[in-house]
Amino acid sequence: MRAAEEELRLAVRRALRRLPAAVRAAPPLVGCSGGPDSLALLLATHAERPDVVAAIVDHGLQEGSAERSAALAESLRARGVTASVHPVLVDGPGGPEAAARRARYAALEAARPHPRSPILLAHTLDDQAETVLLGLGRGSGARSIAGMAEWAEPYLRPLLATRRAVTHAACAQAWSDPHNSDPRYTRVRIRREVLPALEAALGGGAAEALARTAAQLREDDAALTTWAAEALHKAREGSELSVAPLRDLPAAVRRRTLRTWLTEAGATELTDAHLRAADALVGEWRGQGGPRLPGGLDLVREDGRLAVHRVR
């Protein structure tokens, strides 16, 4: 247990040191559910930064959640941690997982003790591996397979190189959310069935290999995204997009450019099929019409420029 605690403290210390100076100076916030991962992160952070604040988000999805959240806050205060409970309403599109995630992140951002406070999340290397597998299974592209970044303001994930076994060793008696073992959720099936099967088939090391793949893809995606931002700057003509600066770019860069521009124009939930149809207006145009896009938009090519029109 002592070794696990030291490993966690070292991971938190190093992650905090890598933050920009202004962010590092602000009191950190940790989202804590009371489970072993988030509790281990909170205690390690408190050992490094006594000014840490704990935000306990009560999703209200389980009987007794309000009482359990209040008891957790009280136990944390007894340890000297500033803690508060934030009840949220879980609703909206995308299913219960997506709705809970939106509500949780909104609550965490509202709970920051300072506008520059980093929000520490307890995602581990195992979570990263599961995210990569989910992205692969859904055909979501490099951005999804690249997984989670350690620092994506305001979110800091200090434990992305730490195995889940370490957090559980540090907080063996912590409460366990029953949703984390419910096979109705895709991520739980990935965790309990797919990843163990990969580990067995490959003789171990699958989770670490998937996390390395994510890190490599994040570097590639960052380079392509920068390239695409430069291309968008050159091609933008008011609300329209000039085709000429995009024509000779690699398709991967063009599609990233188009995704950013179309999202800014109000397109929502763009799929790979939408982006490929949009890209064909640049790289494979033969006079064809453009696609109808989510958000009630039509994409058209006129006089060497792309334009988005609201469907009437």
Secondary structure by P-SEA (a helix, b strand, c coil): caaaaaaaaaaaaaaaaaccccccccbbbbbccccaaaaaaaaaaaaacccbbbbbbccccccaaaaaaaaaaaaaaaaccbbbbbbbbbbccccaaaaaaaaaaaaaaaacccccbbbbbbccaaaaaaaaaaaaaacccccccccccccccccccccccccaaaaaaacccccccccccccccaaaaaaccaaaaaaaaaccaaaaaaaaaaaaaaaaaaaaaaaaaaaaaaaccccbbbccccccccaaaaaaaaaaaaaaaccccccaaaaaaaaaacccccbbbbbbcccbbbbbbcccbbbbbccc
